[in-house]
Amino acid sequence: MPITLDQFLAPHTDALRVGARRAELIARNLANADTPNYKARDIDFQRILSNTQGGAGSALTATHAAHLQPGSVDFGAELLYRVPTLPRLDGNTVDTQMEQAAFAENALRYSASLTFISGQLKTLQSAIRGE
């Protein structure tokens, strides 16, 4: 059975989409670090990535045009509130050090996904050239 380019790159392109959304959320948290009553939000990267890929070994099929397509995800339904380690008097739950660490971790994952995609494309190009 032939494999398409989308199938070949799917795990890493999904990781890029989820990583980009998570970076937006973390950046929003950092931007609102001094906003009273702001509640820090995040997503569970592993769970969303697992959902976009259909879980372990499950094949998703859409049986009706109105069904969600495999790989689609509603990030709004997946948003979580961060539990603050040190509650603040103004009600803000942003811990800038935790957010910066999460941003760095997310950037590392994003970079790794780009590296994997680049490697897969080089492998594919090498196979096409017969090297």
C-alpha positions in Angstrom: 0.0 0.0 0.0 1.6 3.3 -1.0 2.1 6.0 1.6 1.4 9.6 0.9 3.6 12.5 1.9 1.0 13.6 4.4 1.1 10.2 6.1 4.9 10.2 6.0 5.1 13.6 7.8 1.9 13.5 9.9 3.2 12.9 13.4 5.6 15.8 13.2 3.3 18.2 11.4 0.7 17.5 14.1 3.4 18.2 16.8 4.2 21.5 15.0 0.5 22.6 15.1 0.1 21.6 18.8 3.4 23.2 19.7 2.5 26.5 17.9 -0.8 26.7 19.8 0.9 26.0 23.1 3.5 28.7 22.4 0.6 31.2 21.8 -1.0 30.2 25.1 2.3 30.5 27.1 3.1 33.8 25.5 -0.4 35.1 26.4 0.2 33.9 30.0 3.5 35.8 30.2 2.0 38.9 28.7 -0.7 38.9 31.4 1.6 38.1 34.3 0.7 41.4 36.0 -3.0 41.4 35.1 -5.2 41.0 38.2 -7.4 37.9 38.2 -5.9 36.5 35.0 -5.9 32.7 35.1 -3.0 31.0 33.3 -4.0 28.5 30.6 -2.2 25.6 29.0 -2.9 22.5 27.0 -1.8 18.9 27.7 0.6 18.5 24.8 0.8 14.7 25.0 -2.9 14.1 25.2 -3.7 16.4 22.3 -1.0 15.0 20.1 -2.3 11.5 20.9 -5.9 12.6 20.0 -4.8 14.1 16.7 -3.1 10.9 15.8 -6.0 8.8 16.8 -4.4 7.2 19.8 -2.3 4.1 19.8 -2.9 2.1 16.8 -6.5 3.2 16.1 -7.6 4.1 12.7 -10.1 7.0 12.5 -12.5 7.2 9.7 -15.2 9.8 9.0 -18.4 8.2 8.0 -20.3 11.5 7.3 -19.2 14.8 5.9 -20.1 16.6 9.1 -17.8 14.5 11.2 -14.5 15.8 12.5 -11.7 14.7 10.2 -8.8 12.6 11.7 -6.1 15.0 12.9 -8.5 17.9 13.6 -8.6 19.1 17.2 -10.6 21.7 19.0 -8.0 23.4 21.1 -10.7 25.4 23.0 -12.1 22.1 24.4 -8.6 21.1 25.5 -7.6 24.3 27.4 -6.7 23.7 31.0 -6.1 26.1 33.9 -2.7 26.0 35.6 -2.7 25.3 39.3 -0.6 28.0 41.0 2.2 27.0 43.2 2.1 30.3 45.1 -1.3 31.9 45.1 -1.2 35.7 44.7 -3.4 38.2 46.4 -4.6 39.8 43.1 -6.0 36.4 41.9 -3.4 36.1 39.0 -2.2 32.5 38.6 0.8 33.2 36.3 4.1 32.0 37.6 6.6 33.6 35.2 9.4 31.2 36.0 7.2 28.2 35.3 5.9 29.8 32.1 9.4 30.6 30.9 10.4 27.0 31.6 7.3 25.7 29.7 8.1 28.0 26.8 11.6 26.8 26.6 10.5 23.1 26.7 7.9 23.8 24.0 10.5 25.6 21.8 12.8 22.6 22.2 10.0 20.2 21.1 9.1 22.4 18.2 12.7 22.6 17.1 13.0 18.8 17.3 9.9 18.3 15.2 11.4 20.6 12.5 14.6 18.6 12.6 12.7 15.4 12.2 10.7 16.7 9.3 13.9 18.0 7.7 15.6 14.6 8.1 12.6 12.8 6.7 12.5 15.1 3.6 16.2 14.5 3.1 15.7 10.8 3.3 12.8 11.0 0.8 14.9 13.2 -1.5 17.8 10.7 -1.3 15.4 7.8 -2.1 14.0 9.7 -5.1 17.5 10.4 -6.4 18.5 6.7 -5.8 21.4 7.5 -3.6 
